[in-house]
Amino acid sequence: MAPVTINRPTIYRAAIIGTGFMGRVHSHAITAAGGEITGISGSSPDRARQAADALRAPQIFDDADEAIAAADVVHVCTPNHLHAPIALAAIEAGKHVVCEKPLATDADTARAMTDAAEAAGVVAAVPFVYRFHPMVREARARVAAGGVGRLTLAHGSYLQDWLLHPGDDNWRVDADKGGALRAFGDIGSHWCDLLEFVTGDRITAVSAQLATANRHRGGRRVSTEDIVTLQFATRGGMVGTTVISQVSAGRKNRLLLEISGTEATVAFDQEQPETLWLGGRGSNAVLMRDPDHLAPDAARLAHVPGGHPQGYQDCFNDFVADVGTATTGPPPDGLPAFADGLRAARIAEAVAASAGDRDWVEVPA
């Protein structure tokens, strides 16, 4: 019997601009979602050629303009200071955009990007991908259903150790490339987004401290922070704290979010993503990811049976799949958009102002 050929239309033709680690993650997700990578553009054609195999790229573009012209969806995976000009050029060309976070290095630019995307009517998404862990969706569903009660307290941390030593270096530590806030902009933004996504509540005021453990890296002095400690209050009446660090030895990517209410507590640990801790006055429980026993939105993202682990790349794959869905119809619930990137930029500016003034600062609505 001759093999049967199934022809499926490609609705996600994507170009990737930026050839580092995040470019590889995006490339895998585009392919997993059934998309086509039209090609890549890097800081130079030589850099792009070196990365072509890893990014599954059939073509090398000489510059970002060529990449934008050849795609329906543009994935911006460059250093942070280049996000705005590339994303705005793609939007002006009528292309959908996936832009890495932080969306921009200041809130005014993030606002301009958000407004431009809305005016153009294009899909514009930011990879706050921890939203796509099934157990995060389960926590969100339980909070929304009232199972936790009236929310009173949230706390947690996002801890890494990849910049622990003075010899550890990266473009992100330079404020002119990564932005004035490094640890908070890079990972603290994820924590705050997850808090607001799970609870449906908004941070209204912050009190922050910043610390730099290693003032010199790569033979130069750096000004961006390694550590942030943050107190916050929310519109709904919660209070809470979080600790953000990229110099916590042994912590590789520990995002911990715990939310307490008048009836129960839920806690999610990204290094143990297959479980959700449920706390009660009389008993505690650990809920395993099992699609047969999850809320519908969580079960939608649980692609394999319980006991078969899912992780970070799976979250990214689902995020890109939802972007593809949004290009042809209504966006799925929970898809993080440029407005969420703008929200993160506003919180970041309040954090910076609070640390500078050593006082509480209001976060704009």
C-alpha positions in Angstrom: 0.0 0.0 0.0 1.3 3.4 -0.9 2.0 5.8 2.0 -0.8 8.3 2.7 0.3 12.0 2.5 -1.6 14.4 4.7 -1.4 18.0 3.6 -2.0 20.4 6.4 -2.1 24.2 5.8 0.6 26.1 7.6 -1.0 29.0 9.4 2.1 29.9 11.5 5.0 31.1 9.3 7.5 32.5 11.7 10.8 34.3 11.5 13.1 34.4 14.5 15.2 37.4 15.2 17.9 36.6 17.7 20.0 33.4 17.8 20.7 32.7 21.4 19.2 30.3 23.9 15.7 31.9 23.7 15.8 31.7 19.9 16.3 27.9 20.2 13.4 27.6 22.7 11.1 29.6 20.3 12.3 27.5 17.3 11.3 24.2 19.1 8.0 25.6 20.1 7.1 26.9 16.6 7.9 23.4 15.2 6.0 21.6 17.9 2.9 23.8 17.2 3.0 22.8 13.6 4.5 26.1 12.4 7.0 26.8 9.7 10.3 28.7 10.4 10.9 30.8 7.3 14.4 31.8 8.5 16.4 33.6 11.1 18.3 36.9 11.6 21.1 37.4 14.1 23.5 40.1 15.2 25.4 39.3 12.0 24.9 36.8 9.1 27.8 34.8 10.4 26.2 34.4 13.8 23.0 33.4 12.1 24.7 30.8 10.0 26.3 29.3 13.0 22.9 29.0 14.7 20.9 27.8 11.7 20.9 24.1 12.4 20.1 24.5 16.1 17.2 26.9 15.2 15.9 24.6 12.3 16.3 27.6 10.0 16.2 27.0 6.2 17.2 30.5 5.4 19.5 33.3 6.8 18.3 36.8 6.5 20.8 39.7 6.3 18.8 41.9 8.6 15.6 42.2 10.6 13.7 43.9 7.8 14.2 40.9 5.5 13.1 38.5 8.3 9.9 40.6 9.0 9.0 40.6 5.3 9.2 36.8 5.0 6.9 35.9 7.9 3.4 36.2 9.2 4.6 36.0 12.9 7.9 37.6 14.0 9.6 36.3 17.1 11.8 38.9 18.8 14.5 37.1 20.8 17.2 39.8 20.9 18.8 41.7 23.8 16.2 43.8 25.6 17.2 47.2 24.2 16.4 46.0 20.6 12.9 44.7 21.4 11.1 48.0 20.7 12.5 49.0 17.3 12.1 45.4 15.9 8.6 44.8 17.3 7.4 48.2 16.1 8.8 47.6 12.6 7.0 44.2 12.5 3.7 45.8 13.7 4.0 48.6 11.1 4.4 45.8 8.5 1.1 44.3 9.7 2.8 41.2 11.2 1.9 39.4 14.4 4.6 39.6 17.0 5.9 37.5 19.9 8.4 39.6 21.8 10.5 38.3 24.7 10.3 40.0 28.0 10.8 42.5 29.4 8.8 44.0 26.6 10.8 47.2 26.8 13.4 48.8 29.1 10.9 51.5 30.2 7.2 51.8 30.6 6.7 54.6 28.1 8.2 52.5 25.3 6.1 49.5 26.4 3.0 51.7 26.2 3.9 52.8 22.7 4.4 49.2 21.6 1.1 48.1 23.2 -0.8 51.0 21.6 0.7 50.3 18.2 -0.2 46.6 18.3 -3.8 47.4 19.3 -4.1 50.0 16.5 -2.8 47.6 13.9 -5.1 44.8 15.1 -2.3 42.3 15.2 -1.6 39.5 17.8 1.1 40.7 20.1 2.2 38.3 22.8 4.8 38.2 25.6 6.2 34.8 26.8 5.0 34.7 30.4 5.0 31.0 29.9 4.8 29.8 33.5 1.1 30.5 33.1 1.0 27.4 30.9 1.9 24.9 33.6 -1.2 22.8 34.1 -0.9 23.1 37.9 -0.8 26.9 37.7 -4.1 26.8 35.9 -5.4 24.4 38.5 -4.4 26.9 41.2 -6.1 29.7 39.3 -9.3 27.7 38.9 -9.4 26.9 42.6 -8.9 30.5 43.6 -11.6 31.6 41.1 -14.0 29.0 42.4 -13.6 30.4 46.0 -11.9 27.3 47.3 -9.2 29.3 49.0 -11.6 31.8 50.4 -11.0 35.6 50.7 -7.3 36.1 49.7 -5.2 37.5 52.5 -1.5 36.7 51.9 0.8 35.8 49.1 4.5 35.2 49.2 7.3 33.3 47.5 10.5 33.7 45.6 12.2 33.3 42.2 15.8 32.1 42.8 18.6 31.3 40.4 22.4 30.9 40.8 23.7 31.4 37.2 25.3 34.7 38.1 26.6 33.6 41.5 30.3 34.3 40.8 32.1 37.5 39.7 33.3 35.6 36.6 29.7 34.9 35.5 28.8 37.3 32.8 26.1 38.1 30.3 24.8 41.0 28.2 21.8 41.2 30.7 24.0 42.7 33.4 24.7 45.8 31.4 22.0 48.4 31.9 22.3 49.8 28.4 21.4 46.4 26.9 19.2 44.7 29.5 17.6 47.7 31.2 18.1 49.4 34.6 16.5 46.5 36.5 18.1 43.1 35.6 17.0 40.5 38.1 13.6 42.0 38.5 13.1 42.6 34.8 14.3 39.2 33.9 12.6 36.9 36.5 10.8 39.1 39.0 8.4 40.1 36.3 7.5 36.4 35.9 6.7 36.1 39.6 4.5 39.2 39.7 2.7 38.1 36.5 2.0 34.7 37.9 0.7 36.2 41.2 -1.7 38.5 39.3 -2.7 35.8 36.9 -3.5 33.1 39.5 -5.3 35.5 41.9 -7.0 37.9 39.5 -5.8 40.6 41.8 -3.5 43.6 41.1 -0.5 44.9 43.0 -1.2 48.5 43.9 1.9 49.5 46.0 5.4 48.2 46.5 8.3 48.7 48.9 11.6 47.3 47.5 15.2 46.9 48.2 17.9 46.2 45.6 21.3 44.7 46.2 24.3 43.9 43.9 26.4 41.0 45.2 29.0 41.3 42.5 29.9 44.9 41.6 32.4 43.8 39.0 31.9 41.3 36.2 34.1 40.7 33.2 36.6 43.3 34.3 34.0 46.1 34.4 31.8 47.6 37.1 28.0 46.8 36.8 25.1 48.7 38.2 22.2 46.2 37.8 20.9 44.3 40.8 21.5 40.7 41.7 18.8 40.6 44.5 15.4 42.2 45.1 13.3 42.0 48.2 9.8 43.2 47.7 6.8 43.9 49.9 3.5 44.6 48.2 -0.2 45.3 48.7 -3.0 44.5 46.3 -6.3 46.0 45.3 -8.2 43.1 46.8 -6.6 43.5 50.2 -3.7 40.9 50.1 -0.3 41.7 51.5 2.8 39.8 50.7 6.5 39.5 50.0 8.8 38.0 47.4 12.5 37.5 47.1 14.2 37.6 43.7 17.8 36.5 43.3 20.2 35.4 40.6 23.0 34.6 43.1 21.4 32.0 45.3 23.7 29.0 45.2 22.0 25.7 44.4 18.7 27.3 43.2 18.6 26.7 39.5 15.1 28.1 38.6 13.0 28.0 41.7 9.8 30.0 41.2 7.7 29.5 44.3 4.2 31.1 44.7 2.1 30.5 47.8 -1.4 32.0 48.2 -3.4 31.9 51.4 -7.0 32.8 52.1 -9.6 32.4 54.8 -10.3 28.8 53.8 -7.1 27.3 52.4 -3.6 27.7 50.9 -2.3 26.8 47.5 1.4 26.6 46.6 3.2 26.0 43.3 6.9 25.3 42.9 8.2 25.5 39.3 11.0 23.1 40.2 8.3 20.6 41.1 5.8 21.5 38.4 3.8 18.2 38.5 2.3 19.0 41.9 0.2 21.6 43.7 0.4 21.8 47.5 -3.0 22.3 49.1 -3.1 23.4 52.8 -6.0 23.3 55.2 -6.6 23.8 58.9 -7.4 20.1 59.3 -5.2 18.4 56.7 -2.8 19.0 53.8 -2.6 17.3 50.4 -0.3 17.2 47.4 -2.3 17.1 44.1 -0.6 15.3 41.3 -1.1 16.5 37.7 -3.6 14.1 36.3 -5.7 15.4 33.4 -8.7 13.3 34.6 -9.0 15.2 37.8 -8.1 18.8 36.9 -10.2 21.8 36.1 -10.9 22.1 32.3 -8.4 24.8 31.6 -5.7 22.9 33.4 -6.6 19.6 31.7 -6.4 21.3 28.3 -2.6 21.8 28.9 -2.0 18.3 30.4 -0.9 16.4 27.3 0.3 13.2 28.8 -1.0 10.9 31.5 -0.2 11.6 35.2 3.2 10.5 36.1 4.7 11.4 32.7 6.4 14.8 33.5 5.8 18.0 31.6 8.1 21.0 31.9 9.3 24.4 30.7 9.5 23.6 27.0 6.0 22.1 27.1 4.8 25.5 28.5 6.5 27.3 25.7 5.0 25.0 23.1 1.5 25.6 24.4 2.1 29.4 24.5 3.1 29.4 20.8 0.2 27.1 19.9 -2.2 29.6 21.6 -0.5 32.5 19.7 -1.3 30.5 16.5 -4.9 30.1 17.5 -5.2 33.8 18.2 -4.0 34.6 14.7 -7.1 33.0 13.2 -9.7 33.7 15.9 -10.3 34.8 19.4 -7.3 34.5 21.7 -7.5 31.6 24.2 -8.0 32.5 27.8 -4.7 33.4 29.6 -2.6 34.3 26.5 -0.2 36.9 27.8 -0.3 40.0 25.5 1.7 43.2 25.2 -0.7 44.8 27.8 0.8 42.2 30.3 4.3 43.3 29.3 3.3 46.9 29.9 1.9 45.9 33.3 5.3 44.3 34.1 7.2 47.5 33.0 5.0 49.6 35.3 5.6 47.4 38.3 9.3 47.4 37.5 9.4 51.2 37.4 7.6 51.4 40.8 10.1 48.9 42.2 13.0 51.0 41.0 11.5 54.2 42.4 10.7 52.5 45.7 14.3 51.3 46.1 15.7 54.7 45.2 13.4 56.6 47.6 13.5 53.8 50.3 9.7 54.3 50.6 6.4 52.8 49.4 5.4 53.6 45.8 2.0 53.3 44.2 1.8 51.2 41.0 -0.3 52.8 38.2 -3.5 51.0 37.5 
